[in-house]
Amino acid sequence: MSQSDDSQIVKDFLVESYENLDRLDRELVGLEKNPDDRDALASVFRTIHTIKGTCGFLGFNKLEKVAHVGENLLSRLRDQQLTLTPEITTALLAMVDAVRQMLSQIETAGQEGERDDSELIATLTRLQQPPAVPVAAIPAPATSAPHVASRPESVDEAPDLPPPNIGEILKERAGVTAAEIQLATQKQNEGDPRRLGEILVEQGAVKPADIVDALRIQQSARVAAQSAADSTIRVDVGLLDKVMNLVGELVLARNQVLQFANRTKDTSFLAASQRLNLITTELQAGVMKTRMQPIGNIWGQFPRTVRDVALGCGKEVKIEMEGKETELDKTIIEAIKDPLTHLVRNSVDHGIELPESRVKAGKDRVGRLVLRAFHEGGKVNIEISDDGAGLNAERLRKKAVERAIVTADQAARMSEREIFNLIFLPGFSTAEKVTNVSGRGVGMDVVKTNVEKIGGAVDVQSTAGRGTTVRVKIPLTLAIIPALIVTCSGDRYAIPQASLLELVRLKAEEGMGIELVHGAPVYRLRGQLLPLVYLNRELKLAPAARPAAESAVNIVVLQADERQFGLIVDQINDTEEIVVKPLRKQLKTVKIFAGSSIMGDGQVALILDVLGLAQHASVITETRHRAVAEQATAAVEASAEKQSFLLFAGPGDSRMAIPLNTLARLEEFPAAKIEMPGNQWVTQYRGKILPLIRLNVVLEEGRNKLRGLQALPAVEAKPIQVLVLNHEGSVFGLVVERILDIVEDAAEARLAATRPSVLYSVVIGNRVTELLDVPAILRRGELRAAWPSAAVKSAEVTN
């Protein structure tokens, strides 16, 4: 056999053994909770038997010795000569760790290395001794297993895979008792050369037909196992990545062909390009699926992790997993493996209480840790929940002040959620002592950083006495993603569609809707202030020159770390699937960009990192918990002093306002509906007579001049804008030129009025505005003289 053949055999052995060891961890932890699971115990035995047989063939003697003594212990457990105990489980898990370490050494150095496993071997040997009261053994010991199991002579078997136990099949199918099987195996041990089935037939325990049926079941199980193995094939990860890269290049070529096809009228070429598009899309989906792996592949190690940490902390914890079949890209799986492991360890160590404390609190002494994964909104959501004591907000608040992360005043104003998210800051820890699990103040910040590197987000919620839930949101894949293509200063940029919420386009005349709050641009979107970020300013690009007719504002509404903001770009192009290319090392430190892609015309487009862009623009900062607290406090203080105003245009295009609480309704009346009994404008409104006052008339000086201007409007004039006001029980309509907006402002800066019926001039919405004196308007219009109070009150209008 050549050296290359030997190395391939060793490589195959390592791959298969690593998979077997991962399964051993899960099955041993499961057996500890359910020692009567005979199938699981048999599977564990066969796995160790396979490893032992192969390493003996390859000449790994140290590995063979450890596996052999473990196999002997498992054989006694399988034969029910021993009962699985926590001590035996711990010893077997230690054997698995030792085997894993030797495999790692073989992989890197080609040999097992200098190691001393004598203590482990002695422990495993000691545990093989039966207890004082012997446990009845059912099947034969492992050393006689080939003779115990009766099987057809013509069946070829793999030398390292023991057949299913015939004794167990006969017990289940033919009603053979454990005592009868024990007696038959005892005869074999005393030198009887016959097979187990023959001895049982002679004893009258079974009929020959029962033996035939058992052999048929055994053969069917073996064929099924072989069929399952034949239906899969192992592919080198490097080869798979190469295929994925080639598919990415094919997608780029497809995009170029489609762009060219859209500009041609050749129907044959159009049909061929559509066919290429269909095939490429299906091929891409198929290759992407080969990279997808169930999240259960990494969750399989968590039962062992929970057991080890719980034993080290003196706790009792059970783990439940939901959604193990949820699939992610292999690169995502590798990226979140360590963060999830840390979160699980942290939940057991920090979250779940000691059994005595749980009993005092009225809980089950065994803690509960739940892992849940599910697809939502194009992303994978992972939740790690425990039913522990929950986070102590006051303790976190105190620790944050002690470490000068926030001031005492800021900490007092922070919400619970903001306080809880402080645990993700570097160096933050509330552990009273440092252990091998936690307490050094590192870990949670690394978790957040690693999750955000792959475009994810992490959040924590907790309820005192009921537990804590950490939620992680991550994308499905990083290779080929749908993106929105935008243009800024002549360059194109791609925005991952997973961060996109909506698109807003403001016409030129609506551009004034962008306001400045403390110098920062914002836009009022459905009543909520949306922070705005100009992409050309963040990238320090010269603004593109555009004709005045095309001066509309394009806003891309994005979400980063549960915070929404608007990105202003020059042009919004289209959405398309792009192939993500990593940035060169010179650009990896630029947080604004997440990668690059080649567009259909061969030009390069940079992919924007939405979270990094938000941090760069100070929409979200690295110490955002402090900033959010300050902003929230400022907003609360400001809202306590602000009041709402209705803005409208006055005579000469002046800007005027009234307090919103004096307004009953906004109405618009046709000019033909206006009447004038005597010298007062009125209109019929909801079965009543509503007195009207023209604002420009009231603001004029001189009583005679006021009356002279009270002519009716022309019938063909545009509709009349009316503010229906309610003052001390009197309802009337104030006719204005044009209604502008409703805003909130403190209106602190004031200047004395320069004309009658105006209280004073104030700054509202960063512009000087005249605030009307409603009682003075009533007096100047002589409503109280011309219209008795009772008549005015009869015109009362309800909302």
VOGU-3710 file (C-alpha; in Angstrom, 3 decimals, decimal comma):
1> msqsddsqiv> 0,000/0,000/0,000  1,438/3,394/-0,966  2,063/6,265/1,436  -0,738/8,294/-0,158  -3,155/5,429/0,456  -2,071/5,287/4,110  -2,580/9,015/4,575  -6,030/8,805/2,978  -7,005/5,967/5,315  -5,825/7,986/8,325
11> kdflvesyen> -7,730/11,052/7,064  -10,936/9,049/6,631  -10,425/7,536/10,094  -10,043/11,000/11,659  -13,145/12,406/9,938  -15,290/9,441/10,934  -13,915/9,360/14,485  -14,599/13,069/15,093  -18,216/12,563/14,010  -18,493/9,519/16,275
21> ldrldrelvg> -17,056/11,373/19,268  -19,520/14,244/18,882  -22,332/11,698/18,868  -20,815/9,949/21,920  -20,993/13,154/23,952  -24,707/13,506/23,225  -25,550/9,848/23,788  -23,636/9,522/27,082  -25,318/12,615/28,534  -28,684/11,254/27,365
31> leknpddrda> -27,946/7,841/28,891  -27,279/9,445/32,253  -30,890/10,675/32,272  -32,282/7,449/30,802  -29,987/4,508/31,732  -32,532/1,976/30,412  -32,143/3,123/26,793  -30,676/-0,097/25,402  -30,442/1,231/21,822  -28,366/4,230/22,866
41> lasvfrtiht> -26,084/2,053/24,989  -25,579/-0,365/22,095  -24,784/2,561/19,787  -22,168/3,906/22,218  -20,584/0,449/22,475  -20,429/0,012/18,699  -18,859/3,452/18,260  -16,033/2,740/20,712  -15,614/-0,739/19,227  -15,201/0,803/15,747
51> ikgtcgflgf> -12,591/3,334/16,932  -10,657/0,645/18,805  -10,598/-1,730/15,856  -9,438/0,869/13,337  -6,741/2,454/15,508  -5,343/-1,016/16,228  -5,133/-1,653/12,479  -3,356/1,699/11,955  -0,903/1,098/14,798  -2,091/3,792/17,240
61> nklekvahvg> -1,420/1,683/20,351  -2,036/4,322/23,041  -5,352/5,218/21,519  -6,245/1,543/21,270  -5,500/0,941/24,977  -7,757/3,776/26,125  -10,552/2,752/23,742  -10,218/-0,905/24,749  -10,637/-0,319/28,486  -13,590/1,977/27,744
71> enllsrlrdq> -15,104/-0,707/25,557  -14,816/-3,250/28,394  -16,656/-0,911/30,763  -19,372/-0,277/28,176  -19,667/-4,014/27,579  -20,515/-4,599/31,249  -23,051/-1,777/31,108  -24,604/-3,247/27,968  -24,774/-6,693/29,560  -26,431/-5,133/32,651
81> qltltpeitt> -23,647/-6,320/34,895  -23,276/-2,650/35,920  -25,664/0,276/36,262  -24,718/3,625/34,772  -23,867/6,165/37,495  -22,706/9,797/37,308  -19,192/8,637/38,206  -19,128/6,139/35,312  -20,544/8,781/32,930  -17,846/11,254/33,965
91> allamvdavr> -15,129/8,631/33,430  -16,479/7,720/29,987  -16,654/11,398/28,988  -13,041/11,776/30,152  -12,168/8,840/27,890  -13,907/10,609/24,983  -11,870/13,761/25,694  -8,643/11,748/25,790  -9,476/10,083/22,467  -10,318/13,467/20,950
101> qmlsqietag> -6,982/14,917/22,128  -5,054/12,005/20,623  -6,931/12,356/17,338  -6,033/16,044/17,259  -2,359/15,169/17,843  -2,491/12,542/15,073  -4,019/15,112/12,725  -1,319/17,726/13,361  1,797/15,581/13,993  0,919/12,196/12,532
111> qegerddsel> 1,333/10,412/15,875  -0,316/10,202/19,309  2,423/12,102/21,103  3,954/11,598/24,537  1,106/11,224/26,999  0,312/9,269/30,147  -3,237/7,948/30,424  -2,469/5,431/33,178  -4,677/7,237/35,703  -7,638/7,293/33,313
121> iatltrlqqp> -7,119/3,616/32,429  -6,941/2,726/36,144  -10,204/4,601/36,810  -12,006/2,884/33,937  -10,669/-0,503/35,105  -11,762/0,110/38,708  -15,258/1,044/37,616  -15,622/-2,337/35,859  -15,823/-4,078/39,231  -19,426/-5,074/40,028
131> pavpvaaipa> -21,159/-3,624/43,106  -21,665/-5,629/46,279  -25,093/-6,794/45,082  -24,500/-8,122/41,556  -26,768/-6,981/38,790  -28,236/-9,741/36,628  -26,415/-9,906/33,315  -28,526/-10,517/30,268  -26,335/-10,827/27,179  -22,859/-12,327/27,051
141> patsaphvas> -19,761/-10,280/27,862  -18,106/-8,350/25,040  -15,260/-10,859/24,819  -17,685/-13,576/23,761  -19,977/-11,376/21,713  -18,996/-12,946/18,367  -20,115/-16,340/19,686  -23,222/-15,111/21,471  -24,901/-13,605/18,451  -26,193/-16,280/16,131
151> rpesvdeapd> -26,030/-15,111/12,530  -26,040/-16,659/9,070  -22,699/-17,936/7,869  -23,109/-16,410/4,409  -23,434/-12,802/5,575  -20,333/-10,682/5,079  -19,840/-8,277/7,954  -17,614/-5,308/8,450  -14,943/-6,453/10,905  -15,402/-3,396/13,091
161> lpppnigeil> -19,227/-3,387/13,361  -20,809/-5,945/15,754  -24,178/-7,268/14,567  -27,376/-6,414/16,455  -27,796/-8,480/19,624  -29,812/-11,643/18,852  -30,608/-12,073/22,540  -32,364/-8,712/22,661  -34,349/-9,540/19,509  -35,475/-12,888/20,955
171> keragvtaae> -36,481/-11,240/24,240  -38,649/-8,733/22,390  -40,096/-11,035/19,686  -40,166/-14,519/21,208  -40,654/-13,797/24,901  -37,336/-15,318/26,040  -36,565/-14,475/29,674  -33,350/-12,934/30,931  -32,666/-16,036/33,033  -32,847/-18,314/29,957
181> iqlatqkqne> -30,429/-16,104/28,025  -28,106/-15,947/31,047  -28,094/-19,738/31,305  -27,265/-20,089/27,582  -24,399/-17,586/27,770  -23,077/-19,334/30,895  -22,841/-22,578/28,887  -20,901/-20,718/26,170  -18,494/-19,382/28,780  -17,974/-22,917/30,088
191> gdprrlgeil> -16,842/-24,050/26,602  -20,027/-24,966/24,726  -19,107/-24,255/21,038  -22,722/-23,911/19,885  -24,339/-20,593/19,072  -26,811/-18,882/21,339  -29,814/-19,774/19,189  -28,963/-23,459/19,117  -28,659/-23,625/22,917  -31,981/-21,808/23,378
201> veqgavkpad> -33,718/-24,211/20,975  -32,338/-27,177/22,898  -33,575/-25,638/26,173  -37,044/-25,278/24,643  -36,997/-21,508/25,177  -37,607/-20,757/21,482  -38,634/-22,503/18,288  -36,347/-22,716/15,221  -38,761/-20,396/13,383  -38,117/-17,725/16,049
211> ivdalriqqs> -34,388/-17,940/15,353  -35,005/-17,540/11,604  -37,197/-14,458/12,201  -34,574/-12,933/14,496  -31,879/-13,472/11,890  -34,087/-11,850/9,237  -34,615/-8,778/11,459  -30,883/-8,605/12,115  -30,115/-8,760/8,392  -32,701/-6,076/7,551
221> arvaaqsaad> -31,169/-3,719/10,113  -27,730/-4,252/8,592  -28,970/-3,624/5,024  -30,751/-0,444/6,120  -27,561/0,839/7,732  -25,585/0,089/4,576  -28,202/1,836/2,389  -28,035/4,963/4,549  -24,272/5,026/4,204  -24,462/4,543/0,428
231> stirvdvgll> -26,870/7,488/0,007  -24,360/10,081/1,211  -20,880/11,109/0,167  -18,235/13,174/1,904  -16,950/16,214/0,012  -13,885/18,192/0,997  -14,826/21,648/2,332  -12,169/23,285/0,162  -13,678/21,747/-2,964  -17,146/22,879/-1,891
241> dkvmnlvgel> -15,910/26,448/-1,366  -14,271/26,394/-4,802  -17,556/25,294/-6,402  -19,344/28,055/-4,499  -16,888/30,659/-5,793  -17,368/29,413/-9,353  -21,142/29,686/-8,967  -20,627/33,234/-7,731  -18,655/34,059/-10,864  -21,399/32,439/-12,949
251> vlarnqvlqf> -23,981/34,681/-11,244  -21,904/37,748/-12,161  -21,657/36,568/-15,764  -25,409/35,912/-15,779  -26,057/39,482/-14,613  -23,873/40,863/-17,417  -25,656/38,764/-20,035  -29,071/39,862/-18,748  -28,064/43,534/-18,870  -26,936/43,143/-22,469
261> anrtkdtsfl> -30,089/41,164/-23,339  -32,293/43,988/-22,067  -30,715/46,309/-24,661  -31,116/44,008/-27,643  -34,130/43,049/-29,748  -32,812/39,648/-30,822  -35,543/37,256/-29,646  -33,276/34,196/-29,931  -30,672/35,802/-27,711  -33,372/36,893/-25,250
271> aasqrlnlit> -34,672/33,324/-25,005  -31,146/31,945/-24,488  -30,423/34,523/-21,779  -33,641/33,661/-19,957  -32,718/29,982/-20,111  -29,277/30,807/-18,722  -30,919/32,827/-15,964  -33,173/29,905/-14,994  -30,364/27,336/-14,963  -28,014/29,629/-13,020
281> telqagvmkt> -30,686/30,340/-10,422  -31,391/26,632/-9,896  -27,678/25,792/-9,776  -27,079/28,563/-7,277  -29,907/27,312/-5,063  -28,548/23,763/-5,219  -24,984/24,736/-4,341  -26,227/27,023/-1,578  -28,147/24,081/-0,149  -24,963/21,992/-0,006
291> rmqpigniwg> -23,483/24,686/2,243  -26,513/24,746/4,514  -26,262/22,770/7,736  -28,787/22,272/10,540  -28,001/24,251/13,638  -28,326/20,975/15,537  -24,776/20,192/14,378  -23,392/22,698/16,873  -26,181/22,303/19,411  -25,183/18,649/19,820
301> qfprtvrdva> -22,258/19,642/22,029  -24,346/21,744/24,415  -25,783/18,905/26,570  -22,200/17,967/27,459  -21,313/21,639/28,042  -24,330/22,135/30,316  -23,525/18,968/32,273  -19,876/19,924/32,828  -20,614/23,523/33,867  -23,508/22,468/36,120
311> lgcgkevkie> -21,321/19,882/37,898  -18,575/22,458/38,357  -21,044/24,960/39,857  -22,933/22,437/41,973  -26,168/22,935/40,042  -28,750/20,697/38,401  -29,758/21,786/34,911  -31,690/20,159/32,087  -31,452/21,429/28,520  -34,204/21,507/25,912
321> megketeldk> -33,648/22,277/22,225  -36,280/23,371/19,710  -35,744/23,906/15,999  -32,571/21,838/15,661  -33,400/21,329/11,987  -33,128/25,087/11,249  -30,475/25,464/8,542  -27,733/28,073/8,143  -24,760/28,559/5,873  -21,633/26,696/6,991
331> tiieaikdpl> -19,685/29,949/7,430  -22,427/31,318/9,697  -22,458/28,071/11,695  -18,713/28,358/12,321  -18,995/32,057/13,214  -21,680/31,615/15,881  -20,366/28,410/17,452  -18,191/30,133/20,063  -20,677/32,962/20,876  -23,482/30,457/21,481
341> thlvrnsvdh> -21,225/28,263/23,622  -20,373/31,259/25,795  -24,030/32,241/26,140  -24,960/28,693/27,204  -22,155/28,530/29,772  -23,089/31,982/31,039  -26,748/31,003/31,470  -25,822/27,983/33,594  -23,175/29,798/35,636  -24,853/33,200/36,114
351> gielpesrvk> -28,526/32,642/35,362  -29,675/29,462/37,097  -29,565/29,350/40,885  -28,268/26,620/43,199  -30,811/23,846/43,906  -31,333/24,998/47,510  -32,051/28,570/46,412  -34,492/27,380/43,761  -36,412/25,271/46,275  -36,660/28,248/48,659
361> agkdrvgrlv> -38,011/30,345/45,792  -40,691/27,728/45,081  -39,072/26,421/41,902  -38,061/22,958/40,761  -34,559/22,221/42,042  -33,557/21,313/38,477  -33,003/24,419/36,333  -34,309/24,630/32,775  -32,321/25,933/29,821  -34,138/26,216/26,485
371> lrafheggkv> -32,494/26,743/23,098  -34,848/27,741/20,293  -34,106/28,488/16,633  -36,521/29,626/13,914  -36,646/31,571/10,645  -38,224/35,022/10,647  -37,958/37,939/8,262  -35,192/36,385/6,171  -33,030/35,836/9,231  -32,444/33,099/11,775
381> nieisddgag> -33,505/33,890/15,330  -31,798/32,019/18,168  -33,064/32,307/21,732  -31,217/31,087/24,834  -33,639/31,186/27,779  -33,198/30,126/31,397  -35,657/30,063/34,299  -33,146/31,469/36,778  -33,189/34,504/39,028  -32,951/37,011/36,171
391> lnaerlrkka> -30,697/40,039/35,943  -30,530/42,407/38,897  -31,059/45,840/37,358  -29,998/47,742/40,491  -26,810/45,731/40,825  -25,970/46,340/37,166  -26,729/50,033/37,609  -24,434/50,251/40,645  -21,607/48,377/38,904  -21,882/50,649/35,858
401> veraivtadq> -21,469/53,731/38,058  -18,541/52,162/39,940  -16,737/51,437/36,666  -17,446/54,980/35,405  -19,343/53,627/32,409  -22,165/56,061/33,144  -22,672/58,791/35,698  -25,000/58,288/38,654  -27,486/60,735/37,120  -27,464/58,943/33,773
411> aarmsereif> -27,786/55,538/35,421  -30,831/56,689/37,392  -32,589/57,691/34,173  -31,760/54,561/32,142  -34,518/52,059/31,401  -34,264/48,405/32,425  -33,527/47,269/28,888  -30,691/49,796/28,582  -29,296/48,616/31,906  -29,465/44,953/30,850
421> nliflpgfst> -27,599/45,655/27,613  -24,675/47,069/29,611  -23,483/43,473/30,049  -22,251/43,593/26,434  -19,753/46,377/27,188  -16,036/45,396/27,425  -14,801/44,652/30,928  -18,254/44,653/32,492  -18,894/41,845/34,992  -20,922/41,483/38,189
431> aekvtnvsgr> -19,346/38,183/39,277  -18,220/38,285/42,893  -15,302/35,940/42,212  -13,327/34,797/39,207  -13,856/31,147/38,243  -12,787/29,003/35,336  -16,159/29,806/33,765  -16,657/33,535/34,277  -15,876/36,664/36,225  -13,099/38,248/34,180
441> gvgmdvvktn> -15,330/40,717/32,344  -14,577/39,263/28,926  -16,880/37,232/26,781  -20,194/39,031/26,349  -18,550/41,930/24,486  -16,818/39,389/22,232  -20,170/37,666/21,698  -21,733/40,917/20,522  -18,740/41,813/18,338  -18,648/38,399/16,626
451> vekiggavdv> -22,394/38,398/16,013  -22,312/41,909/14,550  -19,389/40,961/12,286  -21,687/38,656/10,330  -24,472/41,213/10,140  -26,360/39,985/13,204  -27,680/41,594/16,368  -27,969/40,454/19,978  -30,344/41,613/22,687  -31,163/40,557/26,236
461> qstagrgttv> -34,434/40,630/28,179  -34,899/39,577/31,771  -37,566/39,368/34,456  -36,573/39,238/38,114  -37,218/35,803/39,572  -38,351/34,310/36,252  -35,257/34,175/34,086  -33,331/35,726/31,221  -33,594/35,412/27,437  -30,803/36,343/25,029
471> rvkipltlai> -31,941/36,759/21,424  -29,508/36,530/18,520  -30,555/37,488/14,974  -28,246/36,427/12,159  -28,451/36,219/8,336  -28,910/32,880/6,578  -25,815/33,200/4,421  -22,996/35,578/3,587  -22,113/34,338/0,096  -24,857/35,583/-2,264
481> ipalivtcsg> -27,349/38,086/-0,866  -30,170/40,275/-2,236  -29,211/43,941/-2,098  -30,547/47,374/-3,010  -28,259/49,256/-5,419  -28,049/53,028/-4,867  -25,988/55,806/-6,440  -24,198/58,569/-4,587  -21,926/61,171/-6,242  -21,748/59,017/-9,354
491> dryaipqasl> -20,655/55,833/-7,533  -22,817/52,773/-6,862  -23,212/51,115/-3,475  -25,048/47,977/-2,347  -27,198/47,852/0,794  -28,066/44,350/2,143  -31,814/43,931/1,829  -32,022/42,342/5,287  -31,471/45,822/6,802  -33,928/47,599/4,477
501> lelvrlkaee> -37,305/48,710/5,842  -38,785/51,043/3,212  -38,038/53,718/0,613  -39,228/57,337/0,853  -39,057/59,912/-1,954  -39,675/63,574/-1,161  -40,526/65,896/-4,016  -38,704/69,194/-4,338  -41,453/71,117/-2,579  -41,555/68,508/0,202
511> gmgielvhga> -37,828/68,775/0,859  -38,568/71,442/3,446  -39,987/68,627/5,593  -36,430/67,855/6,703  -35,832/69,626/10,003  -32,819/70,206/12,223  -32,938/69,108/15,869  -29,869/70,269/17,777  -28,090/70,514/14,449  -28,941/66,953/13,350
521> pvyrlrgqll> -31,213/66,449/10,301  -34,440/64,518/10,931  -37,601/63,763/8,987  -41,038/63,304/10,517  -42,158/59,917/9,179  -45,717/59,013/10,239  -45,389/61,091/13,386  -41,965/59,735/14,408  -38,695/61,608/14,034  -36,335/59,671/11,750
531> plvylnrelk> -32,613/60,568/12,046  -31,108/61,247/8,621  -27,628/60,419/7,343  -26,266/61,920/4,116  -24,166/59,218/2,447  -22,014/61,706/0,516  -21,131/63,518/3,754  -20,188/60,311/5,578  -18,001/59,226/2,649  -16,665/62,783/2,188
541> lapaarpaae> -17,799/62,900/-1,441  -18,684/66,005/-3,424  -22,457/66,258/-3,947  -23,594/65,406/-7,451  -24,819/68,320/-9,541  -28,441/67,797/-10,535  -31,007/69,977/-12,355  -33,469/71,789/-10,122  -36,291/69,723/-11,615  -34,637/66,568/-10,265
551> savnivvlqa> -33,911/67,888/-6,776  -36,083/65,264/-5,043  -34,757/63,665/-1,857  -34,386/59,858/-1,797  -34,422/58,334/1,686  -33,570/54,670/2,298  -35,018/53,731/5,696  -32,691/51,227/7,402  -32,536/49,434/10,718  -29,395/48,793/12,735
561> derqfglivd> -29,328/47,402/16,255  -33,103/47,979/16,749  -32,646/51,622/15,689  -34,112/53,118/12,509  -32,483/55,854/10,456  -32,788/57,280/6,958  -29,920/57,223/4,464  -30,128/60,015/1,860  -28,726/59,020/-1,540  -28,765/60,593/-4,981
571> qindteeivv> -30,532/57,780/-6,796  -32,195/54,438/-6,031  -31,572/51,945/-8,826  -32,893/48,412/-8,302  -32,571/45,272/-6,205  -30,490/42,324/-7,397  -28,577/39,368/-6,042  -24,909/40,160/-5,549  -21,882/37,996/-4,818  -20,113/39,142/-1,668
581> kplrkqlktv> -16,361/39,552/-2,112  -14,186/40,152/0,971  -12,341/43,444/1,265  -8,582/43,604/1,063  -6,772/43,931/4,370  -6,134/47,648/3,718  -9,898/48,303/3,847  -10,958/45,850/6,542  -10,557/48,512/9,237  -13,099/50,789/7,500
591> kifagssimg> -16,316/50,064/9,374  -18,579/51,638/6,757  -17,978/48,834/4,229  -18,802/45,133/4,660  -17,415/43,894/1,342  -17,553/44,451/-2,385  -19,273/43,019/-5,428  -18,876/43,116/-9,196  -21,911/44,474/-10,998  -23,350/43,352/-14,324
601> dgqvalildv> -21,352/45,952/-16,281  -18,084/44,796/-14,708  -17,791/47,772/-12,334  -17,107/47,285/-8,621  -19,726/48,326/-6,049  -18,912/48,545/-2,348  -21,331/46,903/0,086  -22,328/49,187/2,948  -22,131/47,930/6,517  -25,390/49,352/7,892
611> lglaqhasvi> -24,380/49,006/11,549  -20,924/50,476/10,933  -22,437/53,354/8,954  -24,883/54,090/11,785  -22,028/54,106/14,291  -19,870/56,310/12,063  -22,729/58,799/11,708  -23,329/58,712/15,503  -26,847/57,400/15,017  -25,556/54,511/17,124
621> tetrhravae> -22,271/54,863/18,997  -19,970/52,312/20,557  -21,141/53,525/23,970  -24,692/53,774/22,720  -26,188/52,806/26,044  -25,044/56,094/27,530  -26,105/58,066/24,488  -29,528/56,442/24,342  -30,078/57,165/28,015  -29,132/60,824/27,579
631> qataaveasa> -31,310/61,220/24,496  -34,266/59,534/26,166  -33,887/61,752/29,232  -33,587/64,880/27,126  -36,677/63,884/25,173  -38,676/63,316/28,367  -37,565/66,644/29,839  -38,259/68,466/26,583  -41,670/66,881/26,121  -42,623/67,971/29,620
641> ekqsfllfag> -42,075/71,633/28,607  -43,245/71,483/24,988  -46,732/72,183/23,761  -48,446/71,635/20,450  -49,100/74,489/18,027  -51,048/74,792/14,782  -49,028/76,746/12,189  -50,706/78,706/9,398  -49,916/81,534/6,990  -51,023/85,030/7,956
651> pgdsrmaipl> -51,346/88,252/5,924  -48,322/89,036/3,808  -47,133/85,395/4,017  -46,323/85,828/7,694  -46,010/82,741/9,889  -48,566/82,516/12,712  -49,667/79,964/15,312  -52,273/79,202/17,957  -52,149/76,645/20,803  -53,553/73,368/19,529
661> ntlarleefp> -55,777/72,939/22,589  -57,889/75,927/21,449  -58,650/74,232/18,111  -61,872/72,236/17,703  -61,612/71,303/14,003  -60,010/72,210/10,691  -62,585/72,906/7,965  -62,730/74,046/4,339  -65,885/75,808/3,052  -66,777/76,695/-0,573
671> aakiempgnq> -66,963/80,475/-1,122  -70,612/80,119/-2,171  -71,499/78,874/1,327  -70,378/82,104/3,001  -73,260/84,504/3,964  -73,301/87,952/5,609  -76,300/88,983/7,719  -75,450/92,563/8,674  -71,705/93,100/8,743  -70,580/89,629/9,959
681> wvtqyrgkil> -69,523/86,605/7,902  -71,315/83,348/8,821  -71,847/79,865/7,412  -74,249/77,058/8,127  -72,330/74,342/9,932  -73,785/71,082/11,277  -77,273/72,571/11,610  -75,933/75,676/13,399  -74,819/79,161/12,418  -71,035/79,532/12,733
691> plirlnvvle> -69,679/83,115/12,999  -66,548/83,700/10,874  -63,746/86,237/11,298  -61,184/87,020/8,594  -57,734/87,113/10,138  -56,426/89,810/7,785  -59,378/92,034/8,688  -58,946/91,574/12,433  -55,276/92,479/12,234  -56,060/95,783/10,464
701> egrnklrglq> -55,991/98,980/12,539  -59,124/101,098/12,858  -62,741/100,090/13,469  -64,207/101,768/10,370  -61,550/100,197/8,167  -62,353/96,828/9,717  -66,055/97,072/8,847  -65,339/98,304/5,344  -63,338/95,213/4,524  -66,114/92,749/5,416
711> alpaveakpi> -67,298/92,125/1,824  -68,405/88,642/0,753  -65,924/86,563/-1,277  -66,565/86,008/-4,962  -68,571/82,847/-5,677  -65,832/81,511/-7,962  -63,092/82,130/-5,360  -61,078/79,208/-3,989  -62,370/77,378/-0,860  -62,070/79,151/2,493
721> qvlvlnhegs> -59,619/77,661/5,085  -61,249/77,910/8,547  -59,989/77,129/12,042  -62,967/76,261/14,242  -61,987/77,606/17,681  -63,538/77,160/21,110  -62,909/79,869/23,715  -64,714/79,919/27,063  -67,775/78,231/25,562  -67,882/80,468/22,493
731> vfglvveril> -67,294/78,751/19,142  -66,334/80,667/16,016  -64,397/80,204/12,795  -61,140/81,995/12,010  -60,506/82,382/8,259  -56,778/82,049/7,398  -54,750/82,065/4,208  -53,170/78,558/4,376  -52,707/75,856/7,035  -49,033/74,764/7,347
741> divedaaear> -48,400/72,109/10,003  -48,839/70,918/13,578  -45,614/70,952/15,618  -44,367/70,558/19,184  -41,995/73,131/20,617  -41,031/74,725/23,908  -41,399/78,231/22,371  -38,914/79,673/24,871  -37,417/82,541/22,835  -39,931/85,417/22,867
751> laatrpsvly> -40,204/88,981/21,562  -42,859/91,614/22,278  -45,725/91,849/19,763  -45,588/94,521/17,073  -49,310/94,598/16,242  -52,705/94,071/17,940  -54,252/90,603/18,480  -50,777/89,046/18,783  -49,451/87,925/22,168  -45,777/87,915/21,180
761> svvignrvte> -43,353/86,534/18,623  -41,734/83,181/19,448  -39,390/80,676/17,801  -41,330/77,563/16,731  -39,669/74,996/14,501  -36,517/77,166/14,236  -38,520/80,027/12,684  -39,933/83,228/14,176  -43,692/82,876/14,510  -46,431/85,203/15,776
771> lldvpailrr> -48,637/83,670/18,481  -52,234/84,904/18,230  -54,203/86,293/21,193  -57,543/84,467/20,800  -59,508/86,594/23,352  -58,253/89,776/21,653  -59,460/88,454/18,291  -62,933/87,991/19,777  -62,927/91,551/21,125  -61,665/93,157/17,911
781> gelraawpsa> -64,238/91,293/15,852  -66,938/92,685/18,211  -68,486/89,223/18,344  -69,677/89,666/21,871  -71,595/92,819/20,917  -72,995/91,609/17,613  -73,638/88,050/18,748  -75,005/87,518/22,261  -73,231/84,966/24,357  -76,210/82,623/24,230
791> avksaevtn> -76,303/82,759/20,446  -72,598/82,099/20,194  -72,879/79,160/22,571  -75,729/77,770/20,484  -73,237/77,340/17,646  -71,151/74,954/19,741  -69,286/72,394/17,651  -68,212/68,997/18,850  -65,254/67,007/17,540
//
